[in-house]
């Protein structure tokens, strides 16, 4: 019965950090007394015997508090030590000003100031004074990926223009993925269930997957009808040993580019299922708040053509939302609202803000994500897709945005309508169901790039396992 309850609850995104409806517990959470709140939750469940769904929701709220504590794991001594090369005489007043403005992310937990694990590095990215100090001392930093894109993207554009087709230059890429559960995270003999990210062939720019080796003799590939592409495995834990899942494969990927600013989209069929679904609000991260409406109206002005409206939104995000490391998405009740309020965000936060603004503007928009696997540069990555009548779904990356490629205006705006062959697609939507179904709450409630793990005793969060992606690129 408990499994059925949990499955029902997690068939939909859970609004983490929602109020419990119990005033004493809500107040303890609001004031940062997480331990007290967790004790009160446990006592309430044991004594009041709430309905099963309500009990599970309370248990999840308790687990969320643990996730927040893991994210906010820095103290003031760490902050001062890390900032010392840039601010050797950092005053209490300056520190307080950064905290109050939100550029140095901090919250009071158990009566102490606790800082987001990457708060210092975000400060050095988004605060003008701190950014200038870091640049003066450290220099411009690694520009390797910028240099690679500057040399690579013009060739992709030229190939599309020469062949008069949107997908060009196939590349065969080899991937070895490993997910390792820490020793004794699960009792000896208990079965560990693992979902590993797997390349998704739902778009013409990624196809021909050849699976060479899987660590377990039995595995399940998720059907294409599920938004998260995974390979599922099970394995019994052994005392004192890590539990390891892995696979090796080769897939073919292509550069894709549409010169959207030169194309004319047809009028939308506003009665179609596609239009209605992908211009609608959606719990919990696509909400047409007053702030979203006002911003979209201000950006778009009198523009009516859908490509132009999308281009204006795209440019606004590139000019106003710098990249910054993100809190775990599961701890954020409304990601675009956070991104807009704090004027910063990582790739997924920018993508959700872009999608929300586009949908409000009447442009069908959806989520897509996975990894980027450039030579020497790989990471988790999220972007968007837009639908234009007469053109179809096209990739748009509001994070990579406009590239600085002198003399090549088409390549500079490549990611407005393009995705190169180094994108490893895993997800065609966010917060969707898994196949086979996951019983316990996900570690990542929005995205799926690292993996998910559980056993009959509950979910295994990110601090209980790690992952690794090894990539072999074709010879130049």
C-alpha positions in Angstrom: 0.0 0.0 0.0 2.8 2.4 0.9 4.4 1.9 -2.6 1.0 2.8 -4.2 0.7 5.9 -2.1 4.2 7.1 -3.0 3.8 6.4 -6.7 0.5 8.4 -6.7 2.2 11.3 -4.9 5.2 11.3 -7.2 3.3 11.0 -10.5 3.2 14.8 -10.2 5.8 17.3 -9.1 5.9 17.9 -5.4 5.8 21.5 -4.2 8.8 21.2 -1.9 8.9 23.8 0.9 5.2 23.9 0.8 3.5 24.8 4.1 2.5 21.8 6.2 -0.6 23.3 7.5 0.6 22.8 11.0 1.5 26.3 12.4 4.2 25.2 14.9 6.0 23.1 12.3 5.7 25.9 9.7 7.1 28.4 12.1 10.1 26.2 13.0 10.9 25.8 9.3 10.5 29.5 8.7 12.9 30.4 11.5 15.5 27.8 10.5 14.9 25.4 13.4 15.0 22.4 11.1 15.9 19.8 13.8 12.9 20.9 15.9 10.6 20.8 12.8 11.8 17.3 12.0 11.1 16.1 15.6 7.7 17.7 15.5 6.9 16.0 12.2 7.9 12.6 13.5 5.8 13.1 16.7 2.8 14.3 14.8 2.9 11.3 12.5 3.3 8.9 15.4 0.6 10.4 17.6 -2.0 11.9 15.2 -2.0 9.1 12.6 -2.7 11.4 9.6 -4.1 10.0 6.4 -1.4 8.1 4.4 -0.9 10.7 1.7 -0.6 13.5 4.4 2.0 11.4 6.3 4.1 10.8 3.3 4.0 14.5 2.4 5.2 15.3 5.9 8.0 12.8 5.7 9.1 14.4 2.4 9.1 17.8 4.0 11.4 16.5 6.6 13.7 15.0 3.9 13.7 18.4 2.2 15.2 20.0 5.2 18.1 17.6 5.1 18.7 18.6 1.4 18.7 22.3 2.3 21.3 21.7 5.0 23.5 19.8 2.6 23.3 22.8 0.1 24.0 25.4 2.8 27.1 23.8 4.3 29.5 26.7 4.5 30.2 28.9 7.5 31.4 32.5 7.8 35.0 31.4 8.4 35.0 29.6 5.0 33.5 32.6 3.3 36.1 35.0 4.7 39.0 32.6 3.9 37.9 32.1 0.3 37.3 35.8 -0.3 40.6 36.8 1.4 42.7 37.0 -1.8 40.2 39.4 -3.3 39.1 41.3 -0.1 41.9 41.0 2.4 40.2 43.5 4.8 36.6 42.4 4.3 34.4 44.4 6.7 31.4 43.2 8.5 29.4 45.9 6.8 30.3 44.7 3.3 29.5 41.1 4.2 26.2 42.1 5.6 25.4 44.2 2.5 26.0 41.2 0.3 23.9 39.0 2.5 21.0 41.4 2.6 21.1 42.0 -1.2 21.1 38.2 -1.8 24.2 38.1 -3.9 25.9 36.1 -1.1 23.3 33.5 -0.5 22.8 32.8 3.2 20.1 31.6 5.6 19.9 31.0 9.3 19.8 27.3 10.2 19.8 26.2 13.8 20.6 29.7 14.9 23.8 30.0 12.8 24.5 31.7 9.5 24.9 29.0 6.8 26.0 29.9 3.3 25.2 28.1 0.0 28.1 25.8 -0.9 28.9 27.9 -4.0 27.8 31.3 -2.6 31.3 32.8 -2.8 31.9 31.8 -6.4 28.4 33.1 -7.4 29.3 36.4 -5.7 32.4 36.6 -7.7 30.4 36.0 -10.9 27.4 38.4 -10.4 28.4 41.2 -8.1 30.1 44.0 -10.1 32.7 44.9 -7.4 33.6 41.3 -6.6 33.7 40.3 -10.3 36.1 43.2 -11.0 38.4 42.2 -8.1 38.5 38.6 -9.3 39.3 39.6 -12.8 42.1 41.9 -11.7 43.7 39.2 -9.6 43.0 36.0 -11.5 42.7 37.2 -15.1 39.9 36.2 -17.5 40.1 32.5 -16.6 39.7 29.5 -18.9 38.3 30.4 -22.3 38.8 27.0 -23.8 35.2 26.3 -24.6 34.7 29.8 -26.0 37.6 29.2 -28.3 36.3 25.8 -29.4 32.9 27.2 -30.2 34.3 30.1 -32.1 36.2 27.7 -34.4 33.5 25.1 -34.6 30.2 26.9 -35.1 31.0 28.7 -38.3 31.7 25.4 -40.0 28.3 24.0 -38.8 26.5 27.0 -40.3 28.4 26.7 -43.6 27.6 23.0 -43.8 23.9 23.7 -43.3 23.9 26.5 -45.9 25.8 24.4 -48.4 23.6 21.3 -48.1 20.3 23.1 -47.7 19.4 20.7 -44.8 19.2 21.4 -41.1 21.2 18.4 -39.8 24.8 17.9 -41.0 28.2 16.6 -40.1 27.5 13.3 -38.3 29.9 12.3 -35.5 30.2 9.0 -33.7 30.7 9.5 -30.0 31.5 6.8 -27.4 30.3 7.1 -23.9 31.0 5.0 -20.7 28.7 5.9 -17.8 29.1 4.6 -14.3 27.0 5.1 -11.2 28.6 4.0 -7.9 26.6 3.6 -4.6 28.8 4.0 -1.5 29.7 1.0 0.6 27.0 0.2 3.2 24.6 2.8 1.9 22.2 -0.1 1.6 22.2 -3.2 4.0 24.0 -6.4 2.8 21.8 -8.4 0.4 19.2 -5.7 -0.2 18.4 -4.9 -3.8 19.5 -1.5 -5.2 17.4 0.0 -8.0 19.2 2.4 -10.4 18.2 4.5 -13.3 21.1 5.8 -15.4 20.7 8.6 -18.1 20.6 7.2 -21.6 20.8 8.9 -25.0 17.4 9.9 -26.4 16.7 9.5 -30.1 13.6 11.6 -30.2 15.2 14.2 -32.5 17.0 13.7 -35.9 20.2 15.2 -34.5 20.8 12.1 -32.2 20.4 8.6 -33.4 21.9 5.2 -34.1 22.7 4.1 -30.5 24.7 1.0 -30.2 24.8 -0.5 -26.7 28.1 -2.4 -26.3 28.2 -3.5 -22.6 26.0 -3.3 -19.5 27.2 -4.3 -16.1 24.1 -6.3 -15.2 22.7 -9.2 -17.3 19.2 -7.8 -17.1 18.3 -4.2 -17.8 15.3 -2.2 -19.1 15.5 0.7 -21.6 12.7 3.2 -21.1 10.1 3.5 -23.9 10.2 6.6 -26.0 6.8 7.6 -24.7 8.5 8.5 -21.3 10.1 11.9 -21.1 13.2 10.8 -19.2 15.4 8.4 -21.2 17.0 5.8 -18.9 18.6 2.4 -18.6 17.3 0.6 -15.5 19.2 -2.0 -13.5 19.1 -3.9 -10.2 21.8 -5.3 -8.0 22.1 -6.8 -4.5 24.4 -4.8 -2.2 27.4 -6.4 -0.6 28.7 -5.4 2.9 31.7 -3.1 2.7 31.7 -2.9 -1.1 30.4 -0.2 -3.5 27.4 -1.2 -5.7 28.4 -0.3 -9.3 26.2 0.1 -12.3 27.6 0.9 -15.8 27.2 0.8 -19.5 29.2 1.6 -22.7 27.7 2.7 -26.0 28.3 4.5 -29.2 25.8 6.9 -30.8 25.7 9.2 -33.8 25.0 12.9 -33.4 24.6 15.8 -35.9 24.8 19.5 -35.9 21.4 21.1 -36.4 20.7 24.8 -37.2 17.8 26.8 -38.4 18.3 30.4 -39.4 15.1 31.4 -37.6 15.5 35.2 -38.2 15.4 34.5 -42.0 12.4 32.1 -41.8 8.7 33.1 -41.8 6.6 31.1 -39.4 3.0 30.5 -40.3 0.1 31.5 -38.0 -0.5 29.1 -35.2 -3.5 26.8 -35.0 -4.5 28.0 -31.5 -7.1 25.2 -31.2 -4.5 22.4 -31.7 -3.6 20.2 -28.8 0.1 21.1 -29.3 -0.5 24.8 -29.0 -2.8 24.5 -26.0 -0.4 22.2 -24.1 2.8 24.1 -24.8 1.5 27.6 -24.2 -0.1 26.6 -20.9 0.9 27.1 -17.3 2.1 24.0 -15.4 2.7 23.2 -11.8 5.1 24.1 -10.3 7.6 25.9 -12.4 5.7 27.4 -15.3 3.5 30.0 -13.7 2.2 33.2 -15.2 2.8 35.4 -12.2 2.3 39.2 -12.3 6.1 39.6 -12.6 6.3 37.2 -15.5 3.4 38.9 -17.3 4.8 42.4 -16.8 8.3 41.4 -17.9 7.1 39.6 -21.0 5.0 42.6 -22.0 7.9 45.0 -21.5 10.4 42.8 -23.5 8.0 42.1 -26.4 6.5 45.6 -26.7 4.5 45.7 -29.9 6.1 42.7 -31.6 3.6 40.3 -33.0 5.6 37.8 -35.1 6.5 34.7 -33.0 10.1 34.4 -34.0 10.8 38.0 -33.3 9.1 37.7 -29.9 11.2 34.7 -29.0 14.4 36.5 -30.2 13.6 39.5 -28.0 13.1 37.3 -24.9 16.3 35.3 -25.8 18.4 38.5 -26.0 16.9 39.8 -22.7 18.0 36.7 -20.8 21.4 36.8 -22.3 21.9 40.4 -21.3 20.3 40.3 -17.9 20.7 36.8 -16.3 24.3 35.9 -15.7 25.2 32.2 -15.1 25.5 31.2 -11.5 25.6 27.9 -9.7 22.2 26.7 -8.6 20.6 25.3 -5.4 19.3 21.8 -5.9 16.1 22.2 -7.9 14.1 20.0 -5.5 14.5 22.8 -2.9 13.1 25.6 -5.1 9.3 26.0 -5.2 9.3 28.1 -8.4 12.5 28.2 -10.3 11.7 31.0 -12.8 10.5 33.2 -9.9 13.8 32.6 -8.1 15.8 33.3 -11.3 13.9 36.6 -11.9 14.1 37.8 -8.3 17.8 37.1 -7.9 18.8 38.1 -11.5 21.0 35.0 -11.9 20.6 31.3 -12.7 22.2 28.3 -14.2 21.3 26.8 -17.6 18.1 25.0 -16.3 16.9 28.1 -14.4 17.4 30.2 -17.5 15.7 27.6 -19.7 12.6 27.5 -17.4 12.4 31.3 -17.3 12.7 31.4 -21.1 10.0 28.7 -21.5 7.7 30.5 -19.2 8.1 33.9 -20.9 7.6 32.3 -24.3 4.5 30.4 -23.3 2.9 33.5 -21.9 3.8 35.3 -25.2 1.9 32.6 -27.1 4.9 30.6 -28.4 4.9 26.9 -27.7 7.9 26.0 -25.7 9.2 23.0 -23.9 12.2 21.6 -21.9 15.1 19.6 -23.2 18.2 18.5 -21.3 21.1 16.1 -21.0 24.8 16.9 -21.2 27.2 18.8 -23.4 30.2 16.7 -24.3 32.7 19.0 -26.0 36.3 17.9 -26.2 37.9 18.8 -22.9 34.6 20.2 -21.6 31.7 18.2 -20.4 28.8 19.0 -18.0 25.2 18.6 -17.3 23.2 21.0 -19.4 19.6 22.2 -20.0 18.1 24.1 -22.9 14.7 24.6 -24.6 12.8 23.9 -27.8 10.4 26.2 -29.5 7.6 25.3 -32.0 7.0 27.4 -35.0 4.2 26.6 -37.4 5.6 25.5 -40.7 9.1 25.0 -39.2 8.5 22.6 -36.4 10.4 22.1 -33.1 13.8 23.8 -33.0 16.4 23.9 -30.2 17.1 27.1 -28.5 19.7 27.6 -25.7 19.1 30.7 -23.7 22.2 30.0 -21.5 24.8 29.7 -24.3 22.9 32.6 -26.0 24.8 34.9 -28.4 28.4 33.9 -28.9 31.2 36.4 -29.5 32.4 35.3 -33.0 33.6 38.3 -34.9 32.8 38.3 -38.6 30.2 35.5 -38.3 26.8 36.8 -37.4 25.1 33.5 -38.2 27.4 31.5 -36.0 27.1 34.1 -33.2 23.4 33.4 -33.0 23.8 29.7 -33.7 22.1 28.6 -30.5 18.9 30.5 -31.4 17.6 27.7 -33.5 20.6 25.4 -33.3 22.3 22.6 -31.3 25.7 21.2 -32.2 26.6 17.5 -32.3 28.0 17.6 -28.8 24.6 17.7 -27.1 23.7 14.4 -25.4 19.9 14.5 -25.2 18.3 12.6 -22.3 15.1 14.4 -21.5 12.2 15.9 -23.6 10.4 17.2 -20.6 10.9 17.8 -16.8 9.4 16.2 -13.7 8.0 13.3 -15.6 7.5 9.6 -14.7 10.2 7.0 -14.9 10.0 3.5 -16.5 10.0 1.3 -14.5 8.3 3.5 -12.0 10.3 5.0 -9.2 8.7 4.3 -5.8 10.3 6.9 -3.6 10.9 10.6 -4.1 13.4 11.6 -6.7 16.7 13.2 -5.7 16.3 15.6 -8.6 12.6 16.4 -8.9 12.9 18.4 -12.1 15.8 17.2 -14.3 17.4 13.8 -14.9 21.1 13.8 -15.8 23.0 12.2 -13.0 20.8 9.2 -12.3 18.3 8.1 -9.6 18.8 5.3 -7.0 16.6 3.7 -4.3 16.1 0.5 -2.4 13.1 -0.8 -0.4 14.1 1.4 2.5 13.8 4.7 0.6 15.5 7.0 -1.9 19.3 7.3 -2.0 20.2 11.0 -2.2 23.2 12.4 -4.1 25.5 12.3 -1.1 25.1 8.5 -1.0 26.4 7.8 -4.5 28.4 9.4 -7.3 28.5 9.2 -11.1 31.1 9.5 -13.9 30.8 10.0 -17.7 33.8 9.1 -19.9 33.6 10.3 -23.5 35.7 9.4 -26.6 35.4 11.8 -29.5 36.0 10.9 -33.1 39.4 11.8 -34.5 39.5 15.3 -36.1 
